[in-house]
């Protein structure tokens, strides 16, 4: 059965929203890792 163009459009929009959500979460994890790494370096070189 062929999908209607409306259904295809909705599915594409949903896929895009999910993809953006995963990318944003990945960026947030990277920022937190970077902050933690910088903090560890500061503590290491403080001695």
Backbone as XML, in Angstrom:
<?xml version="1.0"?>
<chain id="A" units="angstrom">
  <residue number="1" name="UNK">
    <atom name="N" x="0.848" y="-1.181" z="0.000"/>
    <atom name="CA" x="0.000" y="0.000" z="0.000"/>
    <atom name="C" x="0.890" y="1.240" z="0.000"/>
  </residue>
  <residue number="2" name="UNK">
    <atom name="N" x="0.602" y="2.178" z="-0.865"/>
    <atom name="CA" x="1.411" y="3.385" z="-0.984"/>
    <atom name="C" x="0.992" y="4.411" z="0.070"/>
  </residue>
  <residue number="3" name="UNK">
    <atom name="N" x="1.987" y="5.040" z="0.681"/>
    <atom name="CA" x="1.705" y="6.066" z="1.681"/>
    <atom name="C" x="1.265" y="7.354" z="0.997"/>
  </residue>
  <residue number="4" name="UNK">
    <atom name="N" x="0.379" y="8.065" z="1.669"/>
    <atom name="CA" x="-0.020" y="9.364" z="1.138"/>
    <atom name="C" x="1.111" y="10.359" z="1.374"/>
  </residue>
  <residue number="5" name="UNK">
    <atom name="N" x="1.128" y="11.425" z="0.606"/>
    <atom name="CA" x="2.184" y="12.429" z="0.780"/>
    <atom name="C" x="2.088" y="13.090" z="2.151"/>
  </residue>
  <residue number="6" name="UNK">
    <atom name="N" x="0.860" y="13.208" z="2.681"/>
    <atom name="CA" x="0.676" y="13.788" z="4.013"/>
    <atom name="C" x="1.334" y="12.904" z="5.068"/>
  </residue>
  <residue number="7" name="UNK">
    <atom name="N" x="1.095" y="11.599" z="4.985"/>
    <atom name="CA" x="1.678" y="10.675" z="5.958"/>
    <atom name="C" x="3.203" y="10.669" z="5.854"/>
  </residue>
  <residue number="8" name="UNK">
    <atom name="N" x="3.722" y="10.693" z="4.640"/>
    <atom name="CA" x="5.168" y="10.736" z="4.436"/>
    <atom name="C" x="5.760" y="12.004" z="5.040"/>
  </residue>
  <residue number="9" name="UNK">
    <atom name="N" x="5.081" y="13.121" z="4.845"/>
    <atom name="CA" x="5.551" y="14.393" z="5.400"/>
    <atom name="C" x="5.589" y="14.344" z="6.918"/>
  </residue>
  <residue number="10" name="UNK">
    <atom name="N" x="4.537" y="13.819" z="7.537"/>
    <atom name="CA" x="4.483" y="13.709" z="9.002"/>
    <atom name="C" x="5.607" y="12.803" z="9.502"/>
  </residue>
  <residue number="11" name="UNK">
    <atom name="N" x="5.829" y="11.668" z="8.845"/>
    <atom name="CA" x="6.899" y="10.761" z="9.252"/>
    <atom name="C" x="8.266" y="11.430" z="9.130"/>
  </residue>
  <residue number="12" name="UNK">
    <atom name="N" x="8.478" y="12.174" z="8.061"/>
    <atom name="CA" x="9.758" y="12.873" z="7.883"/>
    <atom name="C" x="9.965" y="13.931" z="8.959"/>
  </residue>
  <residue number="13" name="UNK">
    <atom name="N" x="8.912" y="14.646" z="9.307"/>
    <atom name="CA" x="9.024" y="15.655" z="10.365"/>
    <atom name="C" x="9.335" y="14.999" z="11.700"/>
  </residue>
  <residue number="14" name="UNK">
    <atom name="N" x="8.674" y="13.873" z="11.988"/>
    <atom name="CA" x="8.930" y="13.153" z="13.232"/>
    <atom name="C" x="10.374" y="12.663" z="13.279"/>
  </residue>
  <residue number="15" name="UNK">
    <atom name="N" x="10.849" y="12.102" z="12.179"/>
    <atom name="CA" x="12.236" y="11.634" z="12.117"/>
    <atom name="C" x="13.216" y="12.772" z="12.350"/>
  </residue>
  <residue number="16" name="UNK">
    <atom name="N" x="12.925" y="13.934" z="11.762"/>
    <atom name="CA" x="13.799" y="15.098" z="11.927"/>
    <atom name="C" x="13.833" y="15.552" z="13.379"/>
  </residue>
  <residue number="17" name="UNK">
    <atom name="N" x="12.663" y="15.601" z="14.010"/>
    <atom name="CA" x="12.599" y="16.025" z="15.421"/>
    <atom name="C" x="13.383" y="15.051" z="16.297"/>
  </residue>
  <residue number="18" name="UNK">
    <atom name="N" x="13.230" y="13.746" z="16.059"/>
    <atom name="CA" x="13.970" y="12.741" z="16.837"/>
    <atom name="C" x="15.475" y="12.890" z="16.621"/>
  </residue>
  <residue number="19" name="UNK">
    <atom name="N" x="15.875" y="13.100" z="15.379"/>
    <atom name="CA" x="17.300" y="13.254" z="15.069"/>
    <atom name="C" x="17.864" y="14.476" z="15.770"/>
  </residue>
  <residue number="20" name="UNK">
    <atom name="N" x="17.155" y="15.588" z="15.733"/>
    <atom name="CA" x="17.631" y="16.810" z="16.390"/>
    <atom name="C" x="17.738" y="16.604" z="17.898"/>
  </residue>
  <residue number="21" name="UNK">
    <atom name="N" x="16.766" y="15.905" z="18.475"/>
    <atom name="CA" x="16.803" y="15.637" z="19.910"/>
    <atom name="C" x="18.025" y="14.824" z="20.294"/>
  </residue>
  <residue number="22" name="UNK">
    <atom name="N" x="18.357" y="13.823" z="19.498"/>
    <atom name="CA" x="19.532" y="12.997" z="19.786"/>
    <atom name="C" x="20.816" y="13.799" z="19.608"/>
  </residue>
  <residue number="23" name="UNK">
    <atom name="N" x="20.880" y="14.647" z="18.590"/>
    <atom name="CA" x="22.076" y="15.468" z="18.383"/>
    <atom name="C" x="22.257" y="16.459" z="19.531"/>
  </residue>
  <residue number="24" name="UNK">
    <atom name="N" x="21.160" y="17.086" z="19.980"/>
    <atom name="CA" x="21.239" y="18.033" z="21.085"/>
    <atom name="C" x="21.713" y="17.347" z="22.359"/>
  </residue>
  <residue number="25" name="UNK">
    <atom name="N" x="21.206" y="16.140" z="22.597"/>
    <atom name="CA" x="21.612" y="15.398" z="23.789"/>
    <atom name="C" x="23.093" y="15.036" z="23.709"/>
  </residue>
  <residue number="26" name="UNK">
    <atom name="N" x="23.554" y="14.647" z="22.532"/>
    <atom name="CA" x="24.964" y="14.317" z="22.325"/>
    <atom name="C" x="25.833" y="15.536" z="22.603"/>
  </residue>
  <residue number="27" name="UNK">
    <atom name="N" x="25.418" y="16.695" z="22.129"/>
    <atom name="CA" x="26.181" y="17.923" z="22.349"/>
    <atom name="C" x="26.223" y="18.255" z="23.840"/>
  </residue>
  <residue number="28" name="UNK">
    <atom name="N" x="25.085" y="18.076" z="24.556"/>
    <atom name="CA" x="25.045" y="18.346" z="25.993"/>
    <atom name="C" x="26.020" y="17.438" z="26.742"/>
  </residue>
  <residue number="29" name="UNK">
    <atom name="N" x="26.061" y="16.161" z="26.377"/>
    <atom name="CA" x="26.985" y="15.240" z="27.026"/>
    <atom name="C" x="28.438" y="15.661" z="26.751"/>
  </residue>
  <residue number="30" name="UNK">
    <atom name="N" x="28.712" y="16.087" z="25.531"/>
    <atom name="CA" x="30.066" y="16.506" z="25.185"/>
    <atom name="C" x="30.468" y="17.736" z="25.989"/>
  </residue>
  <residue number="31" name="UNK">
    <atom name="N" x="29.574" y="18.689" z="26.141"/>
    <atom name="CA" x="29.868" y="19.904" z="26.914"/>
    <atom name="C" x="30.141" y="19.539" z="28.365"/>
  </residue>
  <residue number="32" name="UNK">
    <atom name="N" x="29.326" y="18.658" z="28.947"/>
    <atom name="CA" x="29.530" y="18.255" z="30.340"/>
    <atom name="C" x="30.854" y="17.509" z="30.502"/>
  </residue>
  <residue number="33" name="UNK">
    <atom name="N" x="31.196" y="16.647" z="29.558"/>
    <atom name="CA" x="32.466" y="15.931" z="29.611"/>
    <atom name="C" x="33.630" y="16.909" z="29.531"/>
  </residue>
  <residue number="34" name="UNK">
    <atom name="N" x="33.526" y="17.885" z="28.645"/>
    <atom name="CA" x="34.582" y="18.874" z="28.482"/>
    <atom name="C" x="34.771" y="19.683" z="29.770"/>
  </residue>
  <residue number="35" name="UNK">
    <atom name="N" x="33.672" y="20.083" z="30.415"/>
    <atom name="CA" x="33.760" y="20.836" z="31.674"/>
    <atom name="C" x="34.403" y="19.985" z="32.764"/>
  </residue>
  <residue number="36" name="UNK">
    <atom name="N" x="34.011" y="18.727" z="32.863"/>
    <atom name="CA" x="34.571" y="17.832" z="33.881"/>
    <atom name="C" x="36.054" y="17.601" z="33.625"/>
  </residue>
  <residue number="37" name="UNK">
    <atom name="N" x="36.441" y="17.442" z="32.378"/>
    <atom name="CA" x="37.843" y="17.225" z="32.041"/>
    <atom name="C" x="38.678" y="18.451" z="32.394"/>
  </residue>
  <residue number="38" name="UNK">
    <atom name="N" x="38.175" y="19.655" z="32.098"/>
    <atom name="CA" x="38.900" y="20.876" z="32.427"/>
    <atom name="C" x="39.041" y="21.029" z="33.932"/>
  </residue>
  <residue number="39" name="UNK">
    <atom name="N" x="37.997" y="20.688" z="34.676"/>
    <atom name="CA" x="38.045" y="20.775" z="36.128"/>
    <atom name="C" x="39.086" y="19.805" z="36.679"/>
  </residue>
  <residue number="40" name="UNK">
    <atom name="N" x="39.139" y="18.589" z="36.130"/>
    <atom name="CA" x="40.127" y="17.616" z="36.585"/>
    <atom name="C" x="41.546" y="18.099" z="36.288"/>
  </residue>
  <residue number="41" name="UNK">
    <atom name="N" x="41.745" y="18.729" z="35.139"/>
    <atom name="CA" x="43.072" y="19.255" z="34.817"/>
    <atom name="C" x="43.475" y="20.361" z="35.779"/>
  </residue>
  <residue number="42" name="UNK">
    <atom name="N" x="42.535" y="21.230" z="36.113"/>
    <atom name="CA" x="42.817" y="22.324" z="37.059"/>
    <atom name="C" x="43.195" y="21.761" z="38.421"/>
  </residue>
  <residue number="43" name="UNK">
    <atom name="N" x="42.498" y="20.733" z="38.872"/>
    <atom name="CA" x="42.813" y="20.126" z="40.164"/>
    <atom name="C" x="44.167" y="19.424" z="40.119"/>
  </residue>
  <residue number="44" name="UNK">
    <atom name="N" x="44.471" y="18.788" z="39.024"/>
    <atom name="CA" x="45.733" y="18.073" z="38.877"/>
    <atom name="C" x="46.928" y="19.023" z="38.921"/>
  </residue>
  <residue number="45" name="UNK">
    <atom name="N" x="46.818" y="20.161" z="38.245"/>
    <atom name="CA" x="47.936" y="21.088" z="38.179"/>
    <atom name="C" x="47.977" y="22.063" z="39.363"/>
  </residue>
  <residue number="46" name="UNK">
    <atom name="N" x="47.005" y="21.981" z="40.259"/>
    <atom name="CA" x="46.984" y="22.870" z="41.416"/>
    <atom name="C" x="48.040" y="22.465" z="42.442"/>
  </residue>
  <residue number="47" name="UNK">
    <atom name="N" x="48.477" y="21.217" z="42.402"/>
    <atom name="CA" x="49.433" y="20.733" z="43.401"/>
    <atom name="C" x="50.849" y="20.980" z="42.983"/>
  </residue>
</chain>
